[in-house]
Amino acid sequence: TEIGSTSTGTRTYGVTWSPDGRFIAVINRNDYTLQIFRFKGMSNPILVGSTNIGNYLSAISWSPDGKFIAVTNSGSATLQIYKFTGAGNPTSVGSISTLSVNYSAKWSPDGRFISVVTAANRLYIFRFTGSGNPILVNYTGTNSGTSNAVWSPFANFIAVVNATSNDLQIF
């Protein structure tokens, strides 16, 4: 049963809940925006902040502590980190090149790392310390067609799925 809705922009491409469930972040490819909506459990979500972050936005993930939002921008081949304090517009705190079109971005459960899967069949791992640019820790090749990754509950493994080779890889 639908309990609320709101307009988000043009070509909404990704959505993520804040860990406390009070906010929803949305990326729009054609409007080049990251939007934050407040949701009180009933009625329509209310826009509380928005910022222009570039074209061809491809993935979004909220950090486990609720302070940061990771967004991949395939237009500029970057991983971008934004801070959100609970009110106002999200603010940029760092960015790093991923050298390719991005398919996914996921925070590790402990909030220390972000995985990014790219069209170049690579799995990148970045460290984020809470300020400044993310730091590349490692990368590895994946099978052709890798499209998504997920961290294990204790952040010691990453599973990726491959749409072309139809397999699951564990790193």
NORWODA-V870129 format. One record per residue. RES is the residue in three letters. PHI is phi in radians with two decimals (* if undefined). PSI is psi as a letter, one per 20 degrees, with the letter a starting at -180 (NA if undefined). OMEGA is omega in whole degrees, 0 to 359 (NA if undefined). Layout:
res:RES phi:PHI psi:PSI omega:OMEGA
res:RES phi:PHI psi:PSI omega:OMEGA
//
This chain:
res:THR phi:* psi:p omega:177
res:GLU phi:-1.22 psi:p omega:179
res:ILE phi:-2.07 psi:i omega:178
res:GLY phi:-3.14 psi:q omega:176
res:SER phi:-2.80 psi:r omega:176
res:THR phi:-2.79 psi:q omega:177
res:SER phi:-1.36 psi:p omega:182
res:THR phi:-1.96 psi:h omega:185
res:GLY phi:2.40 psi:b omega:185
res:THR phi:-1.84 psi:p omega:178
res:ARG phi:1.04 psi:m omega:175
res:THR phi:-1.06 psi:p omega:188
res:TYR phi:-2.09 psi:h omega:182
res:GLY phi:-2.60 psi:q omega:181
res:VAL phi:-2.58 psi:q omega:177
res:THR phi:-2.64 psi:q omega:176
res:TRP phi:-1.51 psi:q omega:169
res:SER phi:-1.24 psi:q omega:183
res:PRO phi:-1.03 psi:h omega:179
res:ASP phi:-1.52 psi:i omega:176
res:GLY phi:1.33 psi:j omega:182
res:ARG phi:-1.53 psi:h omega:185
res:PHE phi:-2.29 psi:q omega:175
res:ILE phi:-2.26 psi:p omega:177
res:ALA phi:-1.83 psi:p omega:183
res:VAL phi:-2.30 psi:q omega:171
res:ILE phi:-1.97 psi:q omega:181
res:ASN phi:-2.10 psi:o omega:183
res:ARG phi:-1.16 psi:g omega:185
res:ASN phi:-1.45 psi:h omega:178
res:ASP phi:-1.65 psi:i omega:178
res:TYR phi:1.05 psi:k omega:187
res:THR phi:-2.12 psi:q omega:165
res:LEU phi:-1.88 psi:p omega:181
res:GLN phi:-2.06 psi:q omega:177
res:ILE phi:-2.08 psi:p omega:179
res:PHE phi:-2.03 psi:q omega:172
res:ARG phi:-1.61 psi:p omega:177
res:PHE phi:-2.32 psi:p omega:185
res:LYS phi:-1.77 psi:j omega:177
res:GLY phi:1.63 psi:i omega:176
res:MET phi:-2.76 psi:r omega:179
res:SER phi:1.21 psi:a omega:185
res:ASN phi:-1.48 psi:q omega:172
res:PRO phi:-1.09 psi:q omega:183
res:ILE phi:-2.06 psi:p omega:178
res:LEU phi:-1.15 psi:p omega:180
res:VAL phi:-2.06 psi:i omega:179
res:GLY phi:-2.97 psi:q omega:181
res:SER phi:-2.73 psi:q omega:175
res:THR phi:-2.61 psi:q omega:177
res:ASN phi:-1.42 psi:p omega:184
res:ILE phi:-2.26 psi:j omega:175
res:GLY phi:1.91 psi:r omega:188
res:ASN phi:-1.60 psi:r omega:175
res:TYR phi:0.97 psi:l omega:177
res:LEU phi:-1.18 psi:p omega:190
res:SER phi:-2.19 psi:h omega:181
res:ALA phi:-2.67 psi:q omega:182
res:ILE phi:-2.55 psi:q omega:180
res:SER phi:-2.69 psi:p omega:180
res:TRP phi:-1.61 psi:p omega:180
res:SER phi:-1.17 psi:q omega:182
res:PRO phi:-1.05 psi:h omega:179
res:ASP phi:-1.49 psi:i omega:176
res:GLY phi:1.39 psi:j omega:184
res:LYS phi:-1.59 psi:h omega:189
res:PHE phi:-2.29 psi:q omega:177
res:ILE phi:-2.23 psi:p omega:176
res:ALA phi:-1.67 psi:p omega:178
res:VAL phi:-2.29 psi:p omega:172
res:THR phi:-1.71 psi:p omega:181
res:ASN phi:-2.07 psi:o omega:181
res:SER phi:-1.31 psi:h omega:177
res:GLY phi:-1.11 psi:g omega:179
res:SER phi:-1.86 psi:j omega:181
res:ALA phi:0.91 psi:l omega:182
res:THR phi:-2.35 psi:q omega:166
res:LEU phi:-1.83 psi:p omega:182
res:GLN phi:-2.06 psi:q omega:179
res:ILE phi:-2.03 psi:p omega:179
res:TYR phi:-2.14 psi:q omega:177
res:LYS phi:-1.79 psi:p omega:176
res:PHE phi:-2.31 psi:p omega:186
res:THR phi:-1.71 psi:j omega:181
res:GLY phi:1.88 psi:i omega:177
res:ALA phi:-2.74 psi:q omega:178
res:GLY phi:1.41 psi:a omega:183
res:ASN phi:-1.36 psi:q omega:172
res:PRO phi:-1.11 psi:q omega:182
res:THR phi:-2.08 psi:q omega:180
res:SER phi:-1.24 psi:p omega:176
res:VAL phi:-2.13 psi:i omega:179
res:GLY phi:3.13 psi:r omega:181
res:SER phi:-2.75 psi:q omega:176
res:ILE phi:-2.64 psi:q omega:180
res:SER phi:-1.27 psi:q omega:173
res:THR phi:-1.94 psi:i omega:175
res:LEU phi:1.14 psi:j omega:183
res:SER phi:-2.83 psi:r omega:172
res:VAL phi:-1.04 psi:p omega:184
res:ASN phi:-1.82 psi:q omega:178
res:TYR phi:-1.90 psi:h omega:182
res:SER phi:-2.64 psi:q omega:173
res:ALA phi:-2.48 psi:p omega:181
res:LYS phi:-2.45 psi:p omega:173
res:TRP phi:-1.35 psi:q omega:172
res:SER phi:-1.24 psi:q omega:182
res:PRO phi:-1.01 psi:h omega:179
res:ASP phi:-1.53 psi:i omega:176
res:GLY phi:1.33 psi:j omega:183
res:ARG phi:-1.57 psi:h omega:186
res:PHE phi:-2.31 psi:q omega:175
res:ILE phi:-2.29 psi:p omega:174
res:SER phi:-1.70 psi:q omega:177
res:VAL phi:-2.32 psi:p omega:175
res:VAL phi:-1.78 psi:p omega:183
res:THR phi:-2.09 psi:r omega:179
res:ALA phi:-1.19 psi:i omega:178
res:ALA phi:-1.46 psi:j omega:180
res:ASN phi:1.01 psi:l omega:178
res:ARG phi:-2.24 psi:q omega:172
res:LEU phi:-1.99 psi:o omega:179
res:TYR phi:-1.75 psi:q omega:173
res:ILE phi:-2.11 psi:p omega:179
res:PHE phi:-2.02 psi:q omega:173
res:ARG phi:-1.70 psi:q omega:176
res:PHE phi:-2.30 psi:p omega:186
res:THR phi:-1.72 psi:i omega:180
res:GLY phi:1.91 psi:i omega:174
res:SER phi:-2.74 psi:q omega:180
res:GLY phi:1.33 psi:a omega:182
res:ASN phi:-1.32 psi:q omega:171
res:PRO phi:-1.04 psi:q omega:182
res:ILE phi:-2.02 psi:p omega:178
res:LEU phi:-1.18 psi:p omega:179
res:VAL phi:-1.70 psi:g omega:184
res:ASN phi:-2.90 psi:r omega:170
res:TYR phi:-2.60 psi:q omega:179
res:THR phi:-2.57 psi:q omega:175
res:GLY phi:-1.36 psi:q omega:176
res:THR phi:-2.19 psi:r omega:176
res:ASN phi:-1.17 psi:q omega:181
res:SER phi:-1.02 psi:p omega:176
res:GLY phi:1.56 psi:j omega:179
res:THR phi:-1.06 psi:p omega:186
res:SER phi:-2.20 psi:i omega:184
res:ASN phi:-2.75 psi:q omega:178
res:ALA phi:-2.43 psi:q omega:177
res:VAL phi:-2.53 psi:q omega:179
res:TRP phi:-1.45 psi:q omega:171
res:SER phi:-1.26 psi:r omega:184
res:PRO phi:-1.00 psi:h omega:181
res:PHE phi:-1.84 psi:j omega:176
res:ALA phi:1.07 psi:k omega:179
res:ASN phi:-1.78 psi:i omega:177
res:PHE phi:-2.41 psi:q omega:173
res:ILE phi:-2.28 psi:p omega:175
res:ALA phi:-1.84 psi:p omega:176
res:VAL phi:-2.19 psi:q omega:176
res:VAL phi:-2.00 psi:q omega:185
res:ASN phi:-2.16 psi:o omega:182
res:ALA phi:-1.29 psi:h omega:182
res:THR phi:-1.44 psi:g omega:182
res:SER phi:-1.53 psi:i omega:177
res:ASN phi:0.93 psi:l omega:178
res:ASP phi:-2.44 psi:r omega:180
res:LEU phi:-2.09 psi:p omega:177
res:GLN phi:-2.02 psi:q omega:178
res:ILE phi:-2.04 psi:p omega:177
res:PHE phi:-2.11 psi:NA omega:NA
//
